[in-house]
Amino acid sequence: MTKSKSKTVATSGISIGCLLAMILSYIAGHGITIIIFHGFLGWIYVIFFTVGLL
């Protein structure tokens, strides 16, 4: 894979993680400031949310 393709994939992955974290936070019923904070955390919050469901 070339450098430009790998950089595009990494950038897309980060934005998807942030979006997913914000959606999960919204579903959990958090306020807007917490939703934005979870968006910054991205994949960390997604993993935390998933582990909490187990």
DSSP file (Angstrom, degrees, kcal/mol; ACC not computed):
  #  RESIDUE AA STRUCTURE BP1 BP2  ACC     N-H-->O    O-->H-N    N-H-->O    O-->H-N    TCO  KAPPA ALPHA  PHI   PSI    X-CA   Y-CA   Z-CA
    1    1 A M              0   0    0      0, 0.0     2,-0.1     0, 0.0     0, 0.0   0.000 360.0 360.0 360.0 140.5    0.0    0.0    0.0
    2    2 A T     >  -     0   0    0      1,-0.1     4,-2.1     4,-0.0     5,-0.2  -0.332 360.0-110.0 -79.1 165.1    1.3    3.5   -0.8
    3    3 A K  H  > S+     0   0    0      1,-0.2     4,-2.2     2,-0.2     5,-0.2   0.877 116.3  54.0 -63.4 -38.3    1.8    6.2    1.8
    4    4 A S  H  > S+     0   0    0      1,-0.2     4,-1.8     2,-0.2    -1,-0.2   0.889 109.5  47.4 -66.9 -37.8   -1.1    8.3    0.5
    5    5 A K  H  > S+     0   0    0      2,-0.2     4,-2.2     1,-0.2    -1,-0.2   0.916 112.2  48.8 -68.9 -42.2   -3.6    5.4    0.8
    6    6 A S  H  X S+     0   0    0     -4,-2.1     4,-2.2     1,-0.2    -2,-0.2   0.873 110.6  51.3 -66.5 -35.6   -2.5    4.4    4.3
    7    7 A K  H  X S+     0   0    0     -4,-2.2     4,-2.2     2,-0.2    -1,-0.2   0.895 109.7  50.2 -66.8 -39.4   -2.8    8.0    5.4
    8    8 A T  H  X S+     0   0    0     -4,-1.8     4,-2.4     2,-0.2    -2,-0.2   0.907 110.5  49.4 -64.3 -42.6   -6.3    8.3    4.0
    9    9 A V  H  X S+     0   0    0     -4,-2.2     4,-2.4     2,-0.2    -2,-0.2   0.919 111.4  49.1 -63.4 -43.9   -7.4    5.1    5.7
   10   10 A A  H  X S+     0   0    0     -4,-2.2     4,-1.9     2,-0.2    -2,-0.2   0.904 111.7  48.7 -63.5 -42.0   -6.0    6.3    9.1
   11   11 A T  H  X S+     0   0    0     -4,-2.2     4,-1.9     1,-0.2    -1,-0.2   0.909 112.5  48.0 -65.1 -41.8   -7.7    9.7    8.7
   12   12 A S  H  X S+     0   0    0     -4,-2.4     4,-2.2     1,-0.2    -2,-0.2   0.892 109.9  53.3 -65.3 -39.7  -11.0    8.0    7.9
   13   13 A G  H  X S+     0   0    0     -4,-2.4     4,-2.0     1,-0.2    -1,-0.2   0.877 107.8  50.2 -63.4 -38.6  -10.7    5.6   10.8
   14   14 A I  H  X S+     0   0    0     -4,-1.9     4,-2.0     2,-0.2    -1,-0.2   0.918 111.8  46.8 -67.5 -43.3  -10.1    8.4   13.3
   15   15 A S  H  X S+     0   0    0     -4,-1.9     4,-2.3     1,-0.2    -2,-0.2   0.868 111.4  51.4 -69.1 -35.0  -13.2   10.3   12.1
   16   16 A I  H  X S+     0   0    0     -4,-2.2     4,-2.7     2,-0.2    -1,-0.2   0.901 109.1  51.6 -66.3 -40.4  -15.3    7.2   12.2
   17   17 A G  H  X S+     0   0    0     -4,-2.0     4,-2.3     2,-0.2    -2,-0.2   0.898 110.7  47.8 -62.5 -41.4  -14.2    6.5   15.7
   18   18 A C  H  X S+     0   0    0     -4,-2.0     4,-2.1     2,-0.2    -2,-0.2   0.920 113.3  47.4 -65.7 -44.3  -15.1   10.0   16.8
   19   19 A L  H  X S+     0   0    0     -4,-2.3     4,-2.2     2,-0.2    -2,-0.2   0.921 112.6  49.1 -63.4 -44.5  -18.5    9.8   15.2
   20   20 A L  H  X S+     0   0    0     -4,-2.7     4,-2.6     1,-0.2     5,-0.2   0.898 110.1  51.8 -62.9 -40.9  -19.2    6.4   16.7
   21   21 A A  H  X S+     0   0    0     -4,-2.3     4,-2.1     1,-0.2    -1,-0.2   0.902 110.3  48.7 -62.2 -41.3  -18.2    7.6   20.1
   22   22 A M  H  X S+     0   0    0     -4,-2.1     4,-2.0     2,-0.2    -1,-0.2   0.885 111.7  49.0 -67.9 -38.1  -20.5   10.6   19.9
   23   23 A I  H  X S+     0   0    0     -4,-2.2     4,-2.5     2,-0.2    -2,-0.2   0.929 112.0  48.3 -66.2 -45.0  -23.5    8.5   18.7
   24   24 A L  H  X S+     0   0    0     -4,-2.6     4,-1.9     1,-0.2    -2,-0.2   0.882 111.2  50.9 -63.1 -37.8  -22.9    6.0   21.6
   25   25 A S  H  <>S+     0   0    0     -4,-2.1     5,-1.9    -5,-0.2     4,-0.4   0.888 109.9  49.9 -66.1 -39.1  -22.7    8.8   24.1
   26   26 A Y  H ><5S+     0   0    0     -4,-2.0     3,-1.2     1,-0.2    -2,-0.2   0.915 109.8  50.7 -63.9 -43.6  -26.0   10.3   22.7
   27   27 A I  H 3<5S+     0   0    0     -4,-2.5    -1,-0.2     1,-0.3    -2,-0.2   0.867 105.2  57.0 -62.3 -36.3  -27.7    6.9   23.0
   28   28 A A  T 3<5S-     0   0    0     -4,-1.9    -1,-0.3    -5,-0.2    -2,-0.2   0.581 118.7-114.9 -73.2  -8.7  -26.4    6.6   26.6
   29   29 A G  T < 5 +     0   0    0     -3,-1.2    -3,-0.2    -4,-0.4    -2,-0.1   0.761  58.5 156.1  86.0  27.1  -28.2    9.9   27.3
   30   30 A H      < -     0   0    0     -5,-1.9    -1,-0.2     1,-0.1     2,-0.0  -0.406  44.6 -99.3 -81.9 162.2  -25.3   12.2   28.1
   31   31 A G     >  -     0   0    0     -2,-0.1     4,-2.3     1,-0.1     3,-0.2  -0.226  37.8 -99.0 -75.0 170.0  -25.4   16.0   27.8
   32   32 A I  H  > S+     0   0    0      1,-0.2     4,-2.3     2,-0.2     5,-0.2   0.847 121.0  53.4 -63.5 -37.3  -23.9   17.8   24.8
   33   33 A T  H  > S+     0   0    0      1,-0.2     4,-2.0     2,-0.2    -1,-0.2   0.899 111.5  45.9 -66.5 -38.4  -20.7   18.7   26.5
   34   34 A I  H  > S+     0   0    0      2,-0.2     4,-2.7     1,-0.2    -2,-0.2   0.876 110.1  54.7 -69.5 -37.3  -20.0   15.1   27.4
   35   35 A I  H  X S+     0   0    0     -4,-2.3     4,-1.8     2,-0.2    -2,-0.2   0.926 110.1  46.2 -61.4 -44.5  -20.9   14.0   23.9
   36   36 A I  H  X S+     0   0    0     -4,-2.3     4,-1.6     2,-0.2    -2,-0.2   0.905 111.6  52.0 -64.7 -41.2  -18.3   16.4   22.5
   37   37 A F  H  X S+     0   0    0     -4,-2.0     4,-1.7     1,-0.2    -2,-0.2   0.912 109.5  49.0 -61.0 -43.5  -15.7   15.2   25.0
   38   38 A H  H  X S+     0   0    0     -4,-2.7     4,-2.1     1,-0.2     7,-0.3   0.834 105.5  58.9 -66.1 -31.6  -16.4   11.6   24.0
   39   39 A G  H  < S+     0   0    0     -4,-1.8    -1,-0.2     1,-0.2    -2,-0.2   0.880 105.5  49.1 -62.3 -37.7  -16.0   12.7   20.4
   40   40 A F  H  < S+     0   0    0     -4,-1.6    -2,-0.2     1,-0.2    -1,-0.2   0.867 110.5  50.3 -68.4 -35.8  -12.5   13.9   21.2
   41   41 A L  H >< S+     0   0    0     -4,-1.7     3,-1.5     1,-0.2    -2,-0.2   0.825  86.2 168.1 -72.6 -30.4  -11.7   10.6   23.0
   42   42 A G  T >X  +     0   0    0     -4,-2.1     4,-1.5     1,-0.3     3,-0.8  -0.328  63.3  14.8  62.0-122.1  -12.9    8.7   19.9
   43   43 A W  H 3> S+     0   0    0      1,-0.3     4,-2.5     2,-0.2    -1,-0.3   0.749 119.6  66.8 -63.2 -26.0  -12.1    5.0   19.9
   44   44 A I  H <> S+     0   0    0     -3,-1.5     4,-2.2     1,-0.2    -1,-0.3   0.934 105.6  42.5 -60.7 -44.8  -11.2    5.0   23.6
   45   45 A Y  H <> S+     0   0    0     -3,-0.8     4,-3.0    -7,-0.3     5,-0.2   0.871 110.7  56.3 -69.7 -36.3  -14.8    5.7   24.5
   46   46 A V  H  X S+     0   0    0     -4,-1.5     4,-2.2     2,-0.2    -2,-0.2   0.932 110.9  43.9 -60.4 -45.6  -16.1    3.2   22.0
   47   47 A I  H  X S+     0   0    0     -4,-2.5     4,-2.6     2,-0.2     5,-0.2   0.922 113.9  50.7 -65.4 -43.7  -14.1    0.4   23.6
   48   48 A F  H  X S+     0   0    0     -4,-2.2     4,-1.9    -5,-0.2    -2,-0.2   0.911 111.6  48.1 -59.3 -43.7  -15.1    1.6   27.1
   49   49 A F  H  X S+     0   0    0     -4,-3.0     4,-0.9     2,-0.2    -1,-0.2   0.906 112.3  48.8 -63.7 -42.7  -18.8    1.6   26.1
   50   50 A T  H >X S+     0   0    0     -4,-2.2     3,-0.7     1,-0.2     4,-0.7   0.905 110.4  49.6 -66.6 -42.8  -18.5   -1.9   24.5
   51   51 A V  H >< S+     0   0    0     -4,-2.6     3,-0.9     1,-0.2    -1,-0.2   0.872 106.2  58.1 -63.9 -36.2  -16.7   -3.4   27.6
   52   52 A G  H 3< S+     0   0    0     -4,-1.9    -1,-0.2     1,-0.2    -2,-0.2   0.752 100.9  56.8 -65.0 -24.2  -19.5   -1.9   29.8
   53   53 A L  H <<        0   0    0     -4,-0.9    -1,-0.2    -3,-0.7    -2,-0.2   0.682 360.0 360.0 -80.4 -17.7  -22.1   -3.8   27.8
   54   54 A L    <<        0   0    0     -3,-0.9    -1,-0.2    -4,-0.7    -2,-0.2   0.476 360.0 360.0 -76.9 360.0  -20.4   -7.2   28.6
